[in-house]
């Protein structure tokens, strides 16, 4: 027996030896002996147990052979012979040496003439051993994206369970074909092909449905078709001409960019455009745009000498230079060729895929990087004939980060949507107002948001929520946020604009109606001049009486000006313009419906807050908490102008909501009034917030959790606590 060396259990070698013997008959043919073995591959699949192997002497003389086997899961009959013979090769899948899955072995047939080695042939044996159990259909991907240029993609279909998988596949679109479309196999590589000649330019989708004895699967297929004869030059999609301008806004933030082409001249035979950038937060700056080496370049005004390199301009690529207008950087910006394809973005030096389609089609098909914005949220109407630039996100999905539309320009710039443009005198969108302090009414059906203010000194928003009754608005609470949407504080107010509860993170001030001294337990009409304040933070509890009634009104304004350090001359002028000299006059005006009701309510809320802030600061017994946030809220509400509801920071998509944990308990010494202590509910589950409340106040009888601070919930709380609280 010949020794056989194996590389693994599943791959074994068999040796079949043919020997010539003088005692045997010749083949009856003329010429030298010739060894023939057919077939050279024996595939037993998953169920076949035996196959025939034909060995012949196709020449003259005679051949004796003898078969030796090493793998115990393979057997032969007959094991030896002379000249022509048929060998039955069998596999035994019950043998322990045969592994689950695919097994291979190699048979070597060696011929001897006159006792000497003469010839040899190799035969490959493959056999599959099925796993126990039922089949389970698996695919190597659940989506296929042909992009703008691929015509074929591979799809792997396999069995992750036991037994043998039998499947069939079909597509719901005629431009998509599948080969093979069915099989009985535990692994098949399927070719999915797209016939682009059947498609119009634009985005297309299809679904491949796979049914099997191991379950069903659906594969989503996307493809972008384009006209190869179309012109995809950047200048056609981003027209540079003197007077053209574009304005973008960062979503959810008071931050805009505006670029205007101010001049055009020639340098070394190339067109150069001078441009001016207006940045909402930093100083404006000038720069140049010029095509060189297939790229539209940005040259900072500080680097104007680089234009001397034209026509062969060499600038930086990739971060941090890309898009860094703030630091007067010069960089390669946009590829001149926008033909749909896969390439590299010269600005970010990263892979990019160019895809055609309409603006809304691109947004809704791919989504926008770092944004939940859909076409319904986009500030412009749909535009045809656009080119989107795709990058892969952290989940390896392709997402939009730029869109250029023919004749219009960059309508999406690194996920900033275009709000306004003027191209050749043809305007699109609405030009964003300069950022300035003001009051902006909100008239949106079903919204609790009445109006909001923007403080252009501290960059804060104060969102005033409440209920509407016909044309009349009744504020219930104010939520203040920073420019980036962080909620910094909330104030609840009663029907007369007096603040009755202040909530900062980890800090609460509540205003109680205990009646005059000696009559604390007798319910009655709330008198803000006799208010009882209780304050909690994580370290202490403080309580005492405080006059928070905003009279005399002129003195309140003077005191707040001194306390805050802010100029209140505009407040005095606004009050004087209406002949207002008392708090009650202002409250009456603020309750009257009309187009400027938001202005007077904002003023009343601001003065109500200002009164409590200044008197807390001067109190010797109640000066217990840092009031920086409270001061910001008051300043944010004291604006001297009525803003435009269509201003760029309109919070249609970004108005804040705040969820709270409400911890109740702890009777106070002055009377049977329960303390409500609140903390921000930032986390899920609620337990970290509850723990914080317990640590900061020590004892609770119960805890309730409204999902968010809605106007209806606040109004109910105000009505339920008229006697216990100053509400």
C-alpha positions in Angstrom: 0.0 0.0 0.0 1.3 3.4 -0.9 1.5 6.1 1.8 -0.7 9.2 1.2 -0.1 12.6 2.8 -3.1 14.8 3.4 -3.2 18.6 4.1 -6.6 18.4 5.9 -9.2 15.8 6.9 -11.5 16.8 4.1 -8.8 16.7 1.3 -7.3 13.3 0.8 -5.3 11.6 -2.0 -6.0 8.2 -3.5 -3.4 6.4 -5.6 -4.5 4.2 -8.5 -1.6 2.2 -10.0 -1.6 0.4 -13.3 1.1 -2.3 -13.8 2.0 -4.2 -17.0 2.2 -7.9 -16.7 3.6 -10.3 -19.4 1.0 -12.9 -18.4 -1.9 -10.7 -19.4 -3.3 -10.2 -22.9 -2.5 -7.3 -25.0 -5.1 -4.7 -25.8 -5.4 -5.9 -29.3 -4.4 -2.4 -30.5 -1.3 -1.3 -32.2 1.2 1.2 -30.9 2.5 2.0 -27.4 0.2 1.8 -24.4 -1.8 5.0 -23.6 -3.6 5.6 -20.3 -7.0 7.2 -20.4 -9.1 8.0 -17.2 -12.5 9.6 -17.5 -13.9 11.7 -16.0 -11.2 13.6 -14.2 -13.7 15.1 -11.8 -16.3 13.1 -9.7 -18.8 15.4 -8.0 -21.0 13.4 -5.6 -23.0 16.5 -4.5 -24.9 16.1 -1.3 -26.9 12.9 -2.0 -25.1 10.7 -4.6 -23.4 7.7 -3.1 -21.5 6.1 -6.1 -20.2 7.1 -9.5 -18.3 5.3 -12.3 -14.7 5.9 -13.2 -13.6 4.5 -16.6 -9.9 3.4 -17.1 -8.7 2.4 -20.5 -5.6 1.6 -22.5 -6.2 3.5 -25.7 -2.9 2.3 -27.2 -1.3 -1.1 -27.9 0.2 -3.5 -25.4 -1.2 -4.1 -22.0 -1.8 -2.3 -18.7 -2.3 -3.9 -15.3 -3.5 -1.6 -12.5 -4.3 -1.9 -8.9 -6.2 0.6 -6.7 -5.1 1.6 -3.3 -7.4 3.9 -1.1 -6.5 5.9 2.1 -9.6 8.0 3.0 -12.0 5.8 4.8 -15.1 7.6 3.5 -14.1 6.5 -0.1 -14.2 2.9 -1.5 -13.6 1.3 -4.9 -14.8 -1.8 -6.8 -12.9 -3.5 -8.4 -9.6 -2.5 -6.7 -7.4 -3.8 -9.6 -7.6 -4.8 -13.3 -5.9 -4.9 -16.7 -6.3 -2.6 -19.6 -10.0 -1.4 -19.9 -12.2 -1.5 -16.8 -14.9 0.5 -15.0 -14.3 1.3 -11.4 -17.3 2.1 -9.1 -16.3 4.8 -6.6 -18.4 5.2 -3.5 -18.6 7.6 -0.6 -19.8 6.9 2.9 -21.1 10.1 4.6 -21.5 8.3 7.9 -17.8 7.9 8.3 -16.4 10.1 11.1 -13.6 11.2 8.9 -16.0 13.0 6.6 -16.7 16.6 7.7 -19.9 18.5 7.5 -19.8 20.6 4.4 -17.7 20.1 1.3 -15.0 17.4 1.2 -12.4 16.8 -1.5 -9.9 14.1 -2.4 -7.5 13.5 -5.3 -7.0 10.1 -7.0 -3.7 9.5 -8.8 -3.8 6.8 -11.6 -0.3 5.6 -12.4 0.5 3.3 -15.4 3.5 0.9 -15.5 4.9 -0.6 -18.7 7.3 -3.6 -18.3 7.4 -2.9 -14.6 8.5 0.7 -15.0 6.5 3.9 -14.2 4.9 5.0 -17.5 2.1 7.6 -17.0 -0.3 9.0 -14.4 -3.6 10.9 -14.2 -5.2 12.8 -11.3 -9.0 12.6 -10.6 -10.7 15.1 -8.2 -13.5 13.8 -5.9 -15.9 16.2 -4.2 -18.7 15.3 -1.9 -20.9 17.3 0.5 -22.1 16.1 3.9 -25.3 18.0 4.9 -25.8 19.4 8.4 -28.7 18.0 10.4 -31.9 20.1 10.7 -33.9 22.1 8.3 -32.6 24.6 5.7 -32.4 28.3 6.6 -32.1 30.8 3.7 -29.3 33.3 4.0 -28.0 36.1 1.7 -24.7 38.0 1.9 -26.5 41.4 1.5 -30.0 42.7 1.7 -29.4 45.6 -0.7 -27.7 46.0 -4.0 -26.7 49.5 -5.3 -25.6 49.6 -9.0 -24.9 53.4 -8.6 -24.4 55.3 -11.8 -22.1 52.9 -13.7 -22.2 49.3 -12.6 -24.0 46.8 -14.8 -23.5 43.5 -12.8 -23.4 42.7 -9.1 -23.0 39.4 -7.3 -25.4 38.0 -4.7 -24.5 35.1 -2.5 -27.3 32.7 -1.5 -26.5 30.1 1.1 -28.0 27.7 3.6 -27.1 28.5 7.2 -29.2 25.6 8.5 -29.2 21.9 7.8 -30.3 19.7 4.8 -30.4 21.0 1.2 -31.6 24.4 0.3 -33.9 24.8 -2.8 -34.6 28.3 -3.9 -36.1 30.5 -6.7 -35.5 34.2 -7.3 -37.4 36.8 -9.3 -37.3 40.5 -10.0 -40.2 42.9 -10.2 -38.6 45.1 -12.9 -37.9 44.1 -16.5 -34.5 45.8 -16.6 -33.2 43.5 -13.9 -32.1 39.9 -14.6 -30.9 37.1 -12.3 -28.7 34.1 -13.3 -29.2 31.5 -12.2 -32.7 32.2 -11.1 -33.1 28.9 -9.2 -30.9 26.2 -7.7 -30.8 23.3 -5.3 -27.6 24.1 -3.5 -26.3 25.2 -0.2 -24.3 28.0 -1.8 -24.8 29.8 -5.1 -23.2 32.9 -6.5 -25.9 34.7 -8.4 -25.2 37.3 -11.1 -27.6 40.2 -11.0 -27.5 42.3 -14.2 -29.1 45.7 -15.0 -30.0 46.6 -18.6 -29.5 50.4 -18.6 -30.8 50.7 -22.2 -34.3 50.2 -20.8 -34.1 53.1 -18.3 -34.7 56.9 -18.5 -32.2 59.2 -16.6 -32.8 59.3 -12.9 -33.1 57.0 -9.9 -34.6 53.6 -10.2 -35.4 50.9 -7.7 -36.5 47.2 -7.8 -37.0 44.3 -5.5 -35.6 40.8 -5.8 -37.8 38.2 -4.1 -36.2 34.8 -3.1 -38.5 32.0 -2.0 -37.1 28.7 -0.6 -37.7 25.7 1.6 -35.7 27.6 4.2 -37.7 30.9 4.3 -38.0 33.9 2.0 -35.9 37.1 1.5 -36.3 40.4 -0.3 -33.4 42.3 -1.7 -33.7 46.1 -2.4 -32.0 47.2 -5.6 -31.2 50.8 -6.5 -29.7 52.2 -9.7 -29.1 55.7 -11.1 -29.3 56.1 -14.9 -28.0 59.1 -16.8 -27.6 60.3 -20.3 -24.0 59.9 -21.3 -24.4 62.5 -24.0 -25.4 65.2 -21.5 -23.0 68.0 -20.4 -22.0 67.6 -16.8 -19.7 70.6 -16.5 -19.6 72.4 -13.1 -20.0 75.9 -14.7 -23.4 74.8 -16.0 -24.5 73.6 -12.5 -22.8 76.4 -10.5 -23.0 79.5 -12.7 -20.3 82.1 -11.8 -21.2 85.6 -12.9 -21.0 89.0 -11.3 -24.0 89.7 -9.1 -24.9 86.0 -8.5 -25.3 85.2 -4.8 -26.2 82.2 -2.7 -27.2 81.9 1.0 -27.1 78.7 3.1 -28.1 78.1 6.7 -26.8 75.4 9.2 -29.9 73.5 10.2 -31.3 74.3 13.7 -28.7 77.0 14.3 -28.6 80.8 13.8 -25.7 80.4 11.4 -25.7 81.5 7.7 -23.2 81.8 4.9 -23.7 84.1 1.9 -21.4 84.2 -1.1 -21.7 86.9 -3.7 -19.7 87.2 -6.9 -18.4 90.8 -7.0 -16.0 91.0 -10.0 -14.5 89.0 -12.9 -11.1 89.5 -14.5 -8.5 87.5 -16.4 -5.2 86.2 -15.1 -2.7 84.5 -17.4 -5.5 83.8 -19.8 -7.9 82.3 -17.3 -11.2 83.7 -15.9 -11.0 84.7 -12.2 -14.1 85.6 -10.1 -13.8 87.7 -7.0 -16.2 86.7 -4.3 -17.4 88.0 -0.9 -18.4 85.8 2.0 -20.8 87.1 4.7 -20.6 84.8 7.8 -23.4 85.4 10.3 -21.0 84.9 13.3 -17.6 86.2 12.2 -16.2 88.9 10.0 -16.8 89.0 6.3 -14.0 88.1 3.9 -13.0 88.2 0.3 -11.6 85.4 -1.9 -11.2 84.3 -5.5 -12.6 81.4 -7.6 -10.7 80.0 -10.6 -10.6 76.8 -12.6 -7.3 75.1 -12.9 -6.3 71.4 -13.4 -9.9 70.3 -13.6 -10.9 71.8 -10.3 -12.6 75.0 -9.1 -10.2 76.5 -6.6 -10.7 78.9 -3.7 -7.9 81.4 -3.3 -7.9 83.5 -0.1 -7.5 87.3 -0.5 -4.4 86.9 1.7 -3.0 84.4 -0.8 -3.7 86.5 -4.0 -0.1 86.0 -5.1 -0.9 82.4 -5.7 -2.9 83.5 -8.8 0.5 84.1 -10.4 0.9 80.3 -10.7 -2.0 80.2 -13.3 -2.7 78.3 -15.4 -1.1 75.6 -13.3 -2.4 76.3 -9.7 -1.2 74.0 -6.9 -3.3 74.2 -3.7 -3.9 72.1 -0.6 -6.4 69.3 -0.6 -8.2 67.6 2.3 -8.9 68.7 5.8 -8.2 71.0 7.6 -7.9 73.4 4.7 -11.2 72.3 2.9 -13.9 74.8 3.3 -11.9 76.8 5.9 -13.0 80.2 4.9 -12.7 81.4 8.5 -9.0 81.1 8.5 -8.4 82.5 5.1 -7.4 79.2 3.7 -6.8 78.4 0.0 -7.9 75.0 -1.2 -9.3 72.9 -4.1 -13.0 73.0 -3.8 -15.1 71.3 -6.6 -14.4 68.9 -9.5 -15.0 70.6 -12.8 -16.5 67.3 -14.2 -19.7 66.2 -12.6 -20.3 63.2 -14.8 -22.0 60.4 -12.8 -19.2 58.1 -11.6 -17.0 57.2 -8.6 -14.1 59.5 -7.9 -12.4 61.5 -5.2 -13.6 64.8 -3.8 -10.7 67.3 -4.3 -11.8 69.3 -1.3 -12.0 66.5 1.3 -9.7 64.1 -0.5 -12.2 61.3 0.1 -14.2 58.9 -2.1 -17.3 60.4 -3.7 -20.0 59.1 -6.0 -21.8 61.5 -8.4 -25.4 60.6 -9.0 -28.1 62.4 -11.1 -31.7 63.1 -10.2 -34.1 65.8 -9.1 -33.4 67.6 -5.8 -36.2 65.8 -3.9 -35.5 62.5 -5.5 -31.9 62.6 -4.3 -32.9 63.7 -0.8 -35.5 61.1 -0.3 -33.5 58.3 -1.9 -30.2 58.8 -0.1 -30.9 61.1 2.9 -28.6 63.8 4.0 -25.4 63.2 6.0 -25.8 64.2 9.7 -29.4 65.3 9.2 -33.0 63.9 9.4 -34.2 66.4 6.9 -36.5 65.1 4.1 -37.8 66.8 1.0 -40.8 68.0 3.0 -38.5 70.0 5.3 -36.3 71.5 2.6 -36.7 75.3 2.3 -36.8 75.2 -1.5 -39.2 73.6 -4.0 -38.1 70.6 -6.0 -35.5 71.3 -8.8 -34.9 69.1 -11.8 -31.5 68.1 -13.3 -29.3 67.9 -10.3 -26.1 66.1 -9.4 -25.8 64.7 -5.9 -22.5 63.9 -4.2 -22.6 60.8 -2.0 -20.3 59.7 0.9 -20.4 56.7 3.1 -21.5 57.2 6.6 -20.5 55.2 9.7 -23.0 52.5 8.8 -21.5 52.2 5.3 -24.6 53.7 3.7 -24.2 56.3 1.0 -25.6 59.6 2.0 -25.8 63.1 0.3 -23.6 65.8 1.5 -23.7 68.1 -1.6 -26.3 68.8 -4.4 -25.7 71.0 -7.4 -28.7 71.8 -9.7 -28.3 72.9 -13.3 -28.4 76.7 -13.6 -28.8 77.2 -9.8 -25.7 76.2 -7.9 -25.0 74.4 -4.6 -28.5 73.9 -3.2 -27.0 71.6 -0.5 -23.5 72.5 0.8 -22.1 69.9 3.3 -25.6 69.3 4.6 -26.4 73.0 4.8 -29.6 73.7 2.7 -29.8 76.7 0.4 -32.3 79.3 1.6 -31.9 82.0 -1.1 -30.1 82.6 -4.4 -30.0 85.3 -7.1 -28.6 83.9 -10.4 -28.7 86.4 -13.3 -31.5 88.3 -11.6 -33.7 85.2 -11.2 -34.3 84.7 -7.4 -35.1 81.5 -5.6 -36.3 81.1 -2.0 -36.5 83.9 0.5 -33.4 85.8 1.6 -32.6 85.2 5.3 -32.9 88.3 7.5 -29.7 89.4 9.3 -29.6 87.9 12.7 -30.9 90.4 15.3 -32.8 90.4 18.5 -36.5 90.3 18.1 -39.9 88.6 18.7 -41.2 86.2 16.1 -44.8 85.0 16.3 -45.5 81.4 15.3 -48.9 80.6 13.6 -48.8 76.9 13.1 -51.9 74.8 13.6 -51.7 72.3 16.4 -48.6 73.8 17.9 -48.3 75.0 21.6 -45.6 77.4 20.6 -46.9 81.0 20.6 -43.8 82.9 19.8 -40.1 83.0 20.4 -37.4 85.6 20.9 -33.8 85.7 19.8 -31.2 87.5 22.0 -28.4 88.5 19.6 -26.1 89.4 22.5 -26.1 86.1 24.3 -27.2 84.0 21.3 -30.1 82.4 23.1 -33.7 81.6 22.1 -36.7 81.9 24.5 -39.6 79.8 23.3 -42.9 80.9 24.8 -45.5 78.1 24.9 -49.2 78.3 25.9 -52.8 77.9 24.7 -54.8 79.8 22.2 -58.4 80.9 22.6 -59.6 82.4 19.4 -57.2 85.2 18.6 -56.0 85.4 22.2 -52.8 83.8 23.4 -52.2 82.7 27.1 -48.6 81.9 27.8 -47.9 79.1 30.3 -44.2 78.6 30.3 -40.9 79.7 28.7 -38.1 77.3 27.6 -34.7 78.9 26.9 -32.1 77.2 24.7 -28.6 78.1 23.6 -27.9 78.7 20.0 -27.1 75.0 19.5 -30.4 73.8 21.0 -29.3 73.0 24.6 -32.2 73.6 27.1 -30.8 75.8 29.9 -34.0 76.7 31.8 -37.8 76.8 32.0 -40.1 79.3 33.8 -43.8 78.7 34.5 -46.0 81.8 34.7 -49.6 82.4 35.9 -52.3 84.2 33.9 -50.9 87.6 34.9 -47.4 86.8 33.6 -45.9 86.4 37.1 -43.3 83.7 37.3 -44.5 81.0 39.7 -41.8 78.3 39.2 -38.3 78.4 37.9 -36.5 75.2 36.8 -32.8 75.0 36.0 -31.0 71.7 35.9 -30.7 70.6 39.5 -32.3 73.9 40.8 -35.9 74.8 41.5 -37.6 77.9 42.8 -41.3 77.7 43.6 -43.7 80.5 44.4 -46.4 79.8 47.0 -49.6 81.5 48.1 -49.6 81.4 51.9 -51.6 84.5 52.5 -50.5 87.4 54.8 -48.6 86.7 58.0 -50.8 85.0 60.6 -53.2 83.8 57.9 -50.9 81.4 56.0 -53.3 78.5 56.0 -56.3 80.4 54.6 -56.7 80.1 50.8 -57.4 83.2 48.9 -56.4 85.2 45.9 -52.7 85.1 45.1 -50.9 88.3 46.2 -47.5 88.5 44.5 -46.5 91.2 47.0 -46.8 88.5 49.7 -45.3 85.6 47.8 -43.5 82.8 49.7 -40.5 81.4 47.8 -38.9 78.0 48.4 -35.7 77.1 46.6 -33.8 73.8 46.2 -30.5 73.0 44.7 -28.3 70.0 45.3 -26.8 71.5 48.5 -29.4 73.5 50.2 -33.0 74.6 50.7 -34.0 78.2 51.3 -37.3 79.8 51.9 -38.9 83.1 52.7 -41.3 85.9 51.7 -40.5 88.2 48.8 -42.4 90.9 47.1 -42.4 90.0 43.4 -45.1 92.4 42.2 -43.7 94.6 39.4 -44.4 98.0 40.9 -43.4 100.7 40.6 -42.8 99.8 37.0 -40.2 102.5 36.2 -38.2 101.4 39.3 -38.3 97.8 38.2 -36.8 98.7 34.8 -34.1 100.9 36.5 -33.2 98.2 39.0 -33.0 95.6 36.3 -30.7 97.8 34.2 -28.4 98.2 37.1 -28.6 94.5 38.1 -28.1 93.0 34.6 -25.7 95.7 33.2 -27.9 95.8 30.0 -29.2 99.0 28.5 -33.0 99.1 29.0 -33.6 102.4 27.1 -35.6 100.5 24.5 -37.9 99.1 27.2 -38.6 102.6 28.5 -39.3 103.9 24.9 -41.7 101.0 24.2 -43.6 101.6 27.4 -43.8 105.3 26.8 -45.0 104.8 23.2 -48.2 103.3 24.7 -48.5 105.6 27.7 -47.9 102.6 30.0 -46.8 103.6 33.6 -48.2 100.7 35.7 -47.9 97.0 35.7 -51.6 96.5 35.4 -51.7 98.7 32.2 -49.1 96.4 30.6 -50.9 93.2 31.7 -54.2 94.6 30.2 -52.4 95.4 26.9 -50.7 92.0 26.8 -54.0 90.2 27.1 -55.6 92.0 24.1 -55.6 90.1 20.9 -53.9 91.6 17.8 -51.0 91.4 15.5 -48.6 92.7 18.1 -49.8 90.7 21.1 -46.6 88.7 21.1 -44.6 91.9 21.5 -46.5 93.0 24.6 -46.6 89.5 26.1 -42.9 89.2 25.7 -42.4 92.5 27.4 -44.7 91.5 30.3 -43.0 88.2 30.7 -39.6 89.8 30.7 -40.5 92.4 33.3 -42.2 89.8 35.5 -39.0 87.8 35.4 -36.8 90.9 35.9 -38.7 91.8 39.0 -38.1 88.4 40.7 -34.5 88.3 39.6 -33.5 91.8 40.9 -35.3 91.3 44.2 -33.8 87.9 44.8 -30.4 89.4 44.2 -30.9 92.1 46.8 -32.6 89.8 49.4 -30.4 89.1 52.5 -32.3 85.8 53.2 -33.1 84.5 49.8 -29.9 85.2 47.8 -29.3 81.5 47.4 -28.9 80.6 43.8 -26.7 81.7 40.9 -29.1 83.6 38.6 -27.1 83.7 35.3 -29.6 81.6 33.5 -32.6 83.5 34.9 -31.0 86.8 33.8 -30.5 85.4 30.3 -34.2 84.5 30.0 -35.3 87.9 31.2 -33.0 89.7 28.7 -34.1 87.4 25.9 -37.7 88.4 26.4 -37.1 92.1 26.7 -36.8 92.9 22.9 -37.8 96.2 21.3 -38.9 94.9 17.9 -41.4 92.5 16.4 -39.5 90.0 14.2 -40.5 88.5 10.9 -42.1 85.0 11.2 -40.2 83.9 8.1 -36.8 84.7 9.6 -34.0 82.1 9.1 -34.1 80.8 12.7 -37.8 80.0 12.6 -38.0 76.8 14.7 -40.5 74.9 12.7 -38.3 71.8 12.9 -36.3 72.5 16.0 -38.6 73.9 18.7 -37.6 72.4 22.0 -39.4 69.9 24.3 -38.3 69.2 27.8 -39.1 66.0 29.8 -39.1 66.2 33.5 -39.1 63.9 36.6 -41.5 65.4 39.2 -40.6 64.6 42.8 -43.3 65.6 45.3 -43.2 65.5 49.1 -41.7 67.2 52.1 -44.1 69.5 54.0 -42.8 73.0 54.8 -42.9 74.6 58.2 -45.0 77.5 57.1 -48.0 75.5 56.3 -49.4 72.3 54.7 -48.1 72.9 51.2 -46.2 70.2 49.4 -43.0 71.0 47.6 -42.6 70.1 43.9 -39.1 69.6 42.9 -38.2 69.0 39.2 -35.1 67.8 37.4 -34.4 67.5 33.7 -35.2 64.1 32.3 -32.2 63.7 29.8 -31.8 59.9 30.1 -33.7 56.8 29.5 -34.5 55.0 31.8 -35.7 57.7 34.3 -33.8 56.2 37.3 -30.7 58.4 37.1 -32.9 61.5 37.2 -34.9 60.1 40.1 -31.7 59.4 42.0 -30.6 62.9 41.4 -33.9 64.3 42.9 -33.6 62.0 45.9 -30.0 63.1 46.6 -30.8 66.8 46.1 -33.9 66.9 48.3 -33.7 63.8 50.5 -37.3 62.6 50.8 -40.3 62.0 48.5 -43.7 60.6 48.8 -44.3 59.9 45.1 -42.8 60.5 41.6 -44.7 61.2 38.4 -43.4 61.6 34.9 -45.1 63.6 32.2 -43.7 62.7 28.8 -42.9 66.4 28.1 -43.8 69.8 29.3 -46.8 70.6 27.1 -49.0 73.7 27.4 -52.0 71.6 28.2 -50.2 69.9 31.1 -49.0 73.2 32.5 -52.4 74.7 32.3 -53.9 71.8 34.2 -51.2 72.1 36.8 -51.9 75.8 37.2 -55.7 75.2 37.6 -55.2 72.4 40.0 -53.0 74.4 42.3 -54.6 77.8 42.5 -54.8 77.8 46.3 -51.7 75.8 47.2 -49.4 77.6 44.8 -49.3 81.1 43.5 -50.8 79.8 40.2 
